[in-house]
Amino acid sequence: MFSRSIFLVALLALSSCSTERNYYVLSPVGRPPSGGGIGIGIGPVNMADYLVERPYLIFQSSPHKMEISDLHEWGGDLRNDFTRVLASNLGRRKGTGNIRTYPWDRENELKYQITVDVRQFHGTVDGDALLEASWRAYELPGSRLIASKTTTLREPMINDGFEELAAAQSRLIDSLAAAISKEL
């Protein structure tokens, strides 16, 4: 743990010496299937305020302190990218290309709706990426609740740095898609 604390301080110090902005994206694991299949709607996806009020990647350095570097930003809107990657990964896991993100036009084409509240999504001083999300799966039409869970996941960062944090967070979204897939 001590070496990870030193890593975090060094990482933030080095990033503050540079003036070059870096932009990161979340990426799905593999390609989603194309074409038809069961209809799944993803959304709405809500995120904790600390994630969407500023565009920066975040490390939690202690139980009550978050660290950011204003030179390491998400390349797009984090909520939209999270939703897109979750939809792609869930489609791949369920073998369907019939995935919609909220808001959608026609609910009658969907069999399931997945809503998500992301409570935590950041790096930790222990060298992990962390995702805590409460999610609900509804069967449509009628919005019959079929699952309501809170999933907490950790993914080790293979290397140091912000790019690896984004990669580990992408893998976490796939793990969340796996947990949701088991309930459908």
C-alpha positions in Angstrom: 0.0 0.0 0.0 2.9 2.4 0.8 4.4 2.0 -2.7 1.0 2.7 -4.3 0.7 5.9 -2.2 4.1 7.0 -3.5 3.0 6.1 -7.0 -0.1 8.2 -6.7 1.8 11.2 -5.4 4.4 10.8 -8.1 1.8 10.4 -10.8 0.0 13.6 -9.8 3.3 15.5 -9.5 4.5 14.4 -12.9 1.2 15.2 -14.5 1.2 18.7 -13.0 4.7 19.4 -14.6 3.4 18.8 -18.1 1.2 21.2 -19.9 0.0 18.7 -22.5 -3.7 17.7 -22.1 -4.5 14.0 -22.5 -7.9 12.7 -23.4 -9.2 9.2 -22.6 -12.2 7.1 -23.7 -13.9 4.0 -22.4 -13.9 1.1 -24.8 -16.1 -2.0 -25.2 -14.5 -5.4 -24.9 -14.8 -6.9 -28.4 -17.3 -6.0 -31.0 -21.1 -6.3 -30.3 -23.1 -8.5 -32.6 -24.9 -6.8 -35.4 -28.4 -7.4 -36.5 -31.4 -8.5 -34.5 -32.0 -10.4 -31.2 -33.9 -9.5 -28.1 -34.4 -5.8 -27.6 -32.6 -4.3 -24.6 -32.8 -0.7 -23.5 -30.0 0.8 -21.4 -30.9 3.8 -19.3 -31.3 6.1 -17.9 -27.8 5.9 -16.4 -27.2 8.3 -13.5 -23.8 9.1 -12.1 -22.6 10.5 -8.8 -22.1 14.3 -9.0 -18.3 14.0 -8.5 -18.1 12.1 -11.8 -20.1 14.4 -14.1 -19.4 17.9 -12.7 -15.9 17.9 -14.1 -14.4 15.9 -17.0 -11.3 14.6 -15.2 -10.1 11.1 -14.4 -10.2 10.6 -10.6 -8.1 8.7 -8.0 -9.2 8.3 -4.4 -6.1 8.9 -2.3 -7.8 8.3 1.1 -11.3 7.5 2.4 -12.2 11.2 2.3 -10.0 12.6 -0.5 -10.2 12.5 -4.3 -7.3 13.6 -6.5 -7.6 14.9 -10.0 -5.3 16.1 -12.7 -6.7 18.8 -14.9 -4.5 17.5 -17.7 -6.1 14.1 -17.8 -9.7 14.3 -19.1 -12.4 12.2 -20.5 -12.6 12.6 -24.3 -16.4 12.9 -24.2 -19.3 12.9 -21.9 -18.6 10.2 -19.2 -22.3 9.3 -18.7 -22.9 8.9 -22.5 -19.6 6.9 -22.9 -20.4 4.7 -19.9 -23.9 4.0 -21.4 -22.5 3.3 -24.9 -19.9 0.8 -23.6 -22.3 -0.9 -21.2 -24.8 -1.3 -24.1 -22.1 -2.7 -26.5 -20.8 -5.2 -23.8 -24.3 -6.3 -22.8 -25.3 -6.8 -26.5 -22.2 -9.0 -27.0 -22.9 -11.0 -23.9 -26.5 -11.6 -24.8 -25.9 -12.1 -28.6 -28.0 -9.2 -29.7 -27.5 -6.2 -31.8 -30.9 -4.9 -30.8 -29.6 -2.6 -28.1 -31.0 0.9 -27.5 -29.7 3.7 -25.2 -32.1 6.0 -23.4 -34.1 7.8 -24.6 -35.5 5.5 -27.3 -38.3 6.0 -29.7 -40.4 2.8 -29.4 -40.5 0.8 -26.2 -42.6 -1.9 -27.8 -39.5 -3.3 -29.5 -37.7 -3.9 -26.2 -38.0 -6.9 -24.0 -35.8 -5.5 -21.1 -34.8 -2.1 -19.7 -31.8 -1.7 -17.5 -31.4 1.4 -15.3 -28.1 2.2 -13.6 -27.0 4.5 -10.8 -23.2 4.7 -10.7 -22.1 5.6 -7.2 -18.3 5.2 -7.5 -16.1 5.0 -10.6 -12.5 5.9 -10.0 -9.0 4.7 -9.3 -7.8 3.8 -5.8 -4.5 4.2 -4.1 -4.2 0.4 -3.9 -3.8 0.3 -7.7 -7.3 -0.8 -8.6 -10.1 0.7 -10.5 -13.4 0.7 -8.6 -17.0 0.6 -9.8 -20.1 0.6 -7.5 -23.4 0.6 -9.3 -27.0 0.0 -8.3 -29.0 -1.3 -11.2 -32.4 -2.6 -12.0 -33.7 -4.8 -14.8 -37.3 -4.5 -15.9 -39.2 -6.8 -18.2 -41.2 -4.8 -20.8 -44.0 -4.0 -21.5 -45.3 -3.2 -18.1 -42.0 -2.5 -16.4 -42.1 -5.6 -14.2 -39.0 -5.5 -11.9 -37.0 -8.8 -12.4 -33.7 -7.8 -10.6 -32.5 -5.0 -8.3 -28.9 -5.3 -7.3 -25.9 -3.3 -6.1 -22.7 -4.5 -7.7 -19.2 -3.5 -6.4 -16.3 -4.4 -8.6 -12.5 -3.9 -8.5 -10.2 -4.3 -11.4 -6.4 -4.3 -10.9 -4.5 -1.8 -13.0 -1.9 -3.8 -14.9 0.4 -0.8 -15.4 0.6 2.6 -13.8 -1.0 5.7 -15.3 -4.2 7.3 -16.4 -4.4 5.4 -19.7 -4.4 2.2 -17.7 -7.0 3.6 -15.3 -9.3 4.2 -18.4 -8.6 0.6 -19.6 -9.3 -0.9 -16.2 -12.5 1.1 -16.0 -13.5 -0.2 -19.4 -13.0 -3.8 -18.1 -15.1 -2.9 -15.1 -18.0 -2.0 -17.3 -17.7 -5.4 -19.0 -17.8 -7.1 -15.6 -21.0 -5.1 -14.8 -22.5 -6.2 -18.2 -21.7 -9.8 -17.2 -23.5 -9.4 -13.8 -26.6 -7.9 -15.6 -26.5 -10.5 -18.3 -26.9 -13.3 -15.7 -30.2 -11.8 -14.6 -31.8 -11.6 -18.0 
